[in-house]
């Protein structure tokens, strides 16, 4: 199964109220922000989504992790996610 199909499967599980094996909280961004983390052929892929914005699930960002040092999410990606979450919450008020 390819990366896109695996991420789509995991998001389907989330949409049905489940918690896929590849999901984990993304710390430092508030409760309800989770990350799907998938390794495929030596590459790392991430999809970040928010659960607690109304009754909907919002995919905030998807990216291939290119950092070769450390396991953490790069600061530029975190800054982008933080900005998108802020704009999303403002738009949904």
Secondary structure as GFF3:
##gff-version 3
##sequence-region A 1 93
A	DSSP	alpha_helix	3	15	.	.	.	ID=ss1
A	DSSP	beta_strand	23	25	.	.	.	ID=ss2
A	DSSP	beta_strand	33	40	.	.	.	ID=ss3
A	DSSP	beta_strand	43	53	.	.	.	ID=ss4
A	DSSP	beta_strand	56	65	.	.	.	ID=ss5
A	DSSP	alpha_helix	75	91	.	.	.	ID=ss6
###
